[in-house]
Amino acid sequence: MSMPRKAMKELGFQACCLWCDAPDDAGAERCRPCIDHHRNVREMLASAPTDDPFYQLAKEIMAMAAAPHRYDHDEAHGPTLRNQQRLAGVLTEPEAPLVTEDIEELFAQQRGREKESLIRQIGNQNPWKDGAPSADIARVLGEEAWSGEVLELDEHYGARTVPSRPIEPINRDERSGEDTALTDRVQAAAKAAPFDEDMAQIIEVAEFERRQEARKNLKSAMKEVKELIDDDLEF
């Protein structure tokens, strides 16, 4: 077992280092052809067609290996992914526990940090923040605020809008109420955000298609349940 190399982490194949039996020596000659091979694999996956089942499976497995903590609930690959995280934990140096002095220093830094307030910043722009305006200025401001010109702008305030033509009702039965494809794309993009551009694209596509397939299976199951309920009602 070897400490994952930086190049392998960037490629998303750091799991291979954890399962490798090579000596844990930085800059080993054995690592170079492995890194070159995995770089070619990632480039091939990035340019592969999205509708090919073989490449789709490869992308899903690659996404799991790159971020095992996000997929360790998977029924088939979960045990292997959890074991991968345990192997990574063995090679990671434990963090020193916090002591009382560290906590006191943290509180001192927070107390000394100046807190910004948007309301205070806006209030500081008020020319009369340090004192009320004079009576003459206040009278002028009041006359401008309640002048006839302002009232004329609000003469239709509260009036009911009368459309010039009838508005056709919308058939809401055909609307799902949510753009599920957009939601899944947003969620997939969020999961891929921590990775570099090429790796993020692979993970985003794999996660989006996984979520879409899960929705399809759920919809099919709900349809079957509805059919069973309808059959019971007929009796």
N, C-alpha and C positions, 0 to 999 in steps of 0.2 A: 504494500500500500504506500502511495506516494502523496506528498502534498500537491494539490492541484497547481499546475503551472499557470502563470498569468495569461499566456496565449490561449490555453485551453479554456480558461474562464471566459475570456472575451468571445470565444467561439461558441460557448454554451455547452462544451463537452467536458467540463471539469469532473463529471462522474467517472469518466474513463480513467483518470489518474487515481481515483480512490480504489478502483478495482485492479489497478496495474500492479504487477509483481516486480517492477524494476526498482532498483535502489533509489532512495529518496535523495538524490544528488542533483543540485541545481545545475542546469546547463549540460545535462547528460546527452551524449550523442544519440541515445536511443529515443529521446523525446522529439528530435527534429523531424524525422520522417512521419511520426505519428501526428504531429501538429500539422504538417503539410497535407497529410491525407484527410484529416478532419476539416481542414480549411476548404478543400475541394468538395467534401461532402456537403458542407453548409452552403457553399455557392451553388451547388447543384439543386439543393432543396429550395433555395431562395428563388431560383428561376424555373422551378418545376410547375407544371400545370396544377391548378387548384382543384380540378375535378378528378384527378387520378387517385384511386383508392390506395395504391401502394405508397405514393408520396405523401398522401394525407396521413396515413399511419405513421410514416417516418417522422413527419413534422410533429405529430402528437407525442410520440416517444421522446423526441428531442426537447420539446417544451417541458415535459415531465422531468427529464434529466437535468435541465437547466434550472428549474425552480421546483425541487421535490416537495418543499413545504406547502405548495399550493395544490398539489395533486395527491398527497399521501393518503387521502380518503378513498382513492380509487380501489375498487374491489379486486381487480386483477394485479395491478402494479403497486398497490399501497404498501405491502410488506417490504418489497425491494426498495421503494423510495424512503421508507422510514429507516431501513438499514443503512442507506446511503447517508442520511443525515447523522446517524450515529457514528459512522466512519469519519465524517467531516468533523464531528465534535471531538473525536479522539485527537485529531491533529491540530485542533485550535487551542491555543494557550488560554487557560482560564483567566478571566478578568479579576483583578485584585478587588476584594470586598471593600465597600465604602466604610470609612471610619468616621468618628464624630467630627474630627477636624474638617474632613471633606464636606460634610453636610453643612457645618457652620459657615464655611467659605462660600458655598453655593448660596445660602440665604443672604450672606453679606453682599454678594454680587447682585442679587435680585433687588435688595433694598437700595443699593446705590444706583441702580439703573433708572433713568428718567422715563416715566411712563407717558406716552403720547396719547392725547385725547383729541379726537376730531372735533367734538363739540367745543372744547376749550380753544382750539385753533381758530374755529369760525368766530367764536365770541371775541377773541383778541383783535379781530378785524373791525369790530364795532367802534366807530369813532367816539362813542360815549360810554365805553366800557369802564372808564374811571370816574364818570360822573354824568348826571342827567343833563340833557341839553337845556339851554335857557328858555324862558317863557316865549320869547319871540320866535325862536327856531321851532319850538314845539307847536306853536299856532300855525306856522307855515306848513309844517309836515302834516298836520291834521287837515288843513284845507286842501292840500294836494291829494291826500288819501281819500277824501270824501267829496271830491269835485264831481260836477255833472258828467264830465267825460268818462270817468270810471264807471258811473252808474249806467250810462248809455251802453257800455260794453256788456253789462250784465242784465239787460232788459229781458232777454229770453231765458234767463237762468231758471231751471225747474220746469220749463215747458216740455210737453210731451212731443216726441218726434213722430211726425206723420209721414210714412213712406209714400213716395210718388207712385209706386206700383206694388202690387201684392208680392209678398215674399213666400216662395214655395217652401213647404216644410221639408225637412231633411229626414230621410229614412235612416234611423240610427241602428236598425237591426243588422245592417251590413257593415257596421263599423266596429272594430275590435276594441276601440277605446285607447289603444296604446300601439305605438310603432315598435313592435318587438324586435324587428331587425335593427333599428337604430339603437335600441336599448342594449342589445347584445354586442353591437359594434363598440359602443361606449365602454361597456364592461371589459371587453376583450382588449381594447386600447389601454385601459387602466392597468390591466395585468401585464401588458407588454412594455409599459412606460419605463421601468427601471433598466431595460436592456438597450444595447446599441441599436442602430437603425435596422441593420439586416436581421439580427436576431429578433428584434421586436416585431418585424413584419411577419416572420414565421410563427411566432407565438400568438400574435394577434389573429392571424388567419385560422390557426388550429383551434384557438379558444372560441372564436366566433362560430366556426362550423360545429364544434362540440355543443355549444349552447343551442344552436339551431336544431341539431339532431335531438337534443334532450326535449326541446319544446315539441318537436314533431312526435316523439314517442309519447309524451304526456297527452297531447291532443288526441292521439289514437286510443290511448287507454281511457280517456274521458268519454270518447265516442262509444267505446265498447260498454262502459258502465251505463251510459244513457240508454243504449239499446237493451241492456238487461233490465233496467228499470221500466222501460216502456213495455217490454214483454210481460213483466209481472203485472203491470196495470191493466193489460188486455184481459188477463184472467179475472 
